[in-house]
Amino acid sequence: MSTQRFRILAPGEMTEAQRALAQSIRSGPRAAVPGSAATSTDGSLGGPFNVLLRSPELGEDLQRVGGYIRFRSVLGPKLTELAILVTARHWGAQYAWYAHHRLALQAGLAAAIADDIAHGRSPAGLSADEQAVYQFSRELHEDKRVRDTTYAAVCERFGEQGVMDLIAISGYYTLVSMVLNVDRTPIPGGAPDPLPVLR
């Protein structure tokens, strides 16, 4: 299960529509993120973006949604990355965890919180905002709905837009996790999978 299914496309192999999508991804806010799968030196795209090239029109719409979620959500970077980690853990998405773990820590999430999530534990030491986002994300993935008190905790802190943004983070990164898992996107450099297998 280690063979990547979608071969990395070099720029010279791309159709006009694929090149336009690649340029859109490379010229957006992801280009400013060091180590992003959108910033390779040879012009190819890694991570989920290589797979999105196979359906350029859909890929363009999805990368725009992802750009909003990552860089403009009312939740801000730390809470957005927390919700992404909960989603990556739920899906066992190794590459998504690899890519977003460091971003979560850079955004200020405590390493111990990320470690608890990685090991399937309820994190200790969460702030009230972190607890609201964690609980909402966990319930949405595991129970397919959220309790009234869980909804109210997010709505009181971030408004209805915050609730919608948090739902979108969970949904978008579910799709990203599916893309990565189907592709079997490898961890760069042949590094081991960062998420332990939960029993």
C-alpha positions in Angstrom: 0.0 0.0 0.0 2.9 2.4 -0.5 2.7 3.0 -4.2 1.4 6.4 -5.1 -1.5 6.1 -7.6 -1.4 9.5 -9.2 1.9 10.1 -10.9 3.3 13.5 -10.2 2.8 15.6 -13.4 5.6 17.8 -14.6 4.6 21.1 -16.1 5.4 20.0 -19.6 2.9 17.1 -19.3 0.0 19.3 -18.2 -2.9 20.3 -20.4 -3.6 24.0 -20.7 -6.4 23.7 -18.1 -4.0 21.8 -15.7 -1.3 24.5 -16.1 -3.9 27.2 -15.4 -4.9 25.4 -12.2 -1.3 24.9 -11.2 -0.6 28.6 -11.7 -3.7 29.5 -9.7 -2.5 27.4 -6.8 1.1 28.6 -7.0 0.1 32.2 -7.2 -2.3 32.1 -4.2 -1.7 32.4 -0.5 -0.2 28.9 -0.3 2.9 30.2 -2.1 3.9 32.1 1.0 3.9 29.0 3.2 7.4 27.5 3.4 7.3 23.8 2.5 3.9 23.9 0.9 3.1 21.3 -1.7 2.3 24.2 -3.9 5.8 25.6 -4.0 8.1 22.9 -5.5 11.1 24.3 -7.4 10.4 22.2 -10.5 6.9 23.6 -11.1 5.1 20.3 -10.2 2.5 20.1 -7.4 2.5 17.7 -4.5 0.1 16.7 -1.8 -3.6 16.8 -2.9 -2.9 19.3 -5.6 -1.3 16.8 -7.9 -4.6 14.8 -7.7 -6.8 17.8 -8.2 -5.0 18.4 -11.6 -6.9 15.4 -12.9 -10.1 17.4 -12.8 -9.0 21.0 -13.3 -12.4 22.8 -13.2 -13.3 21.0 -10.0 -9.8 21.5 -8.7 -10.0 25.3 -9.2 -13.2 25.5 -7.2 -11.8 23.3 -4.5 -8.6 25.2 -4.1 -10.5 28.4 -3.7 -12.6 26.9 -0.9 -9.3 25.6 0.6 -7.8 29.1 0.3 -10.7 30.6 2.3 -10.6 27.9 4.9 -6.9 28.1 5.5 -6.3 31.9 5.3 -9.6 33.7 5.9 -11.8 31.7 8.2 -13.1 33.6 11.2 -11.7 31.0 13.5 -8.1 32.1 12.8 -5.0 29.9 12.1 -4.6 28.0 15.4 -8.3 26.9 15.7 -8.5 26.1 12.0 -5.4 23.9 12.2 -6.8 22.2 15.3 -10.0 21.3 13.4 -7.8 20.1 10.5 -5.9 17.8 12.8 -9.1 16.4 14.3 -10.2 15.6 10.7 -6.8 14.1 9.7 -6.8 11.9 12.8 -10.4 10.7 12.1 -9.5 9.7 8.6 -6.1 8.4 9.4 -4.8 10.8 6.7 -1.0 10.5 7.2 0.0 13.2 4.7 -2.6 15.6 5.9 -1.3 15.2 9.5 2.3 15.5 8.3 1.5 18.8 6.5 -0.7 20.4 9.1 0.9 19.3 12.4 3.8 21.7 11.9 1.4 24.5 10.8 -0.7 23.9 13.9 2.4 24.2 16.1 3.5 27.3 14.3 0.1 28.8 14.8 0.4 28.3 18.5 -1.3 25.0 19.3 0.5 23.2 22.1 2.4 20.1 21.0 0.9 18.1 23.9 -2.6 18.8 22.4 -1.6 17.6 19.0 0.0 14.5 20.5 -3.1 13.6 22.4 -5.2 13.9 19.2 -2.7 11.8 17.3 -3.1 9.0 19.9 -6.9 9.2 20.0 -7.0 10.8 23.4 -9.2 13.8 24.5 -6.6 16.6 24.9 -5.9 18.1 28.3 -5.3 21.7 28.8 -7.5 23.1 26.1 -8.5 26.8 26.2 -12.2 27.4 26.1 -12.0 28.3 22.4 -9.9 25.2 21.7 -12.3 23.0 23.6 -15.3 24.4 21.7 -13.7 23.7 18.3 -12.3 20.3 19.4 -15.6 19.1 20.7 -17.6 20.3 17.7 -15.2 18.7 15.3 -15.0 15.5 17.2 -18.8 15.1 17.5 -19.4 16.1 13.9 -17.0 13.3 12.6 -17.8 10.6 15.1 -21.6 11.2 15.8 -22.4 12.9 12.4 -24.2 15.7 14.3 -23.5 18.0 17.3 -25.3 18.5 20.6 -27.1 21.7 21.3 -24.5 22.7 24.0 -21.7 22.0 21.5 -23.3 24.1 18.8 -24.0 26.9 21.3 -20.3 27.0 22.5 -19.1 27.6 19.0 -21.9 30.0 18.1 -21.4 32.1 21.2 -17.7 32.5 20.5 -17.6 32.8 16.7 -21.2 33.5 15.6 -23.1 31.6 12.9 -20.3 32.3 10.4 -17.9 30.5 12.8 -20.2 27.5 12.9 -20.4 27.5 9.1 -16.6 27.9 8.7 -16.0 25.0 11.2 -18.4 22.7 9.3 -16.6 23.7 6.1 -13.2 22.9 7.6 -14.3 19.5 8.6 -16.0 18.8 5.2 -13.2 20.2 3.1 -10.5 18.3 4.9 -12.5 15.2 4.8 -12.4 15.5 1.0 -8.7 16.3 1.2 -8.1 13.2 3.4 -10.0 11.0 1.0 -7.9 12.3 -1.9 -4.7 11.7 -0.1 -5.7 8.3 1.2 -6.9 7.1 -2.3 -3.7 8.4 -3.8 -1.5 6.9 -1.1 0.4 10.2 -1.1 3.7 9.5 0.5 5.4 11.4 3.3 8.3 13.4 1.7 11.7 12.0 1.9 10.4 8.5 2.7 9.8 9.5 6.3 7.6 7.2 8.4 3.9 7.8 8.8 3.4 10.3 11.7 0.1 8.9 13.0 0.0 5.8 15.0 -2.6 3.1 14.1 -5.4 3.2 16.6 -6.9 0.0 17.9 
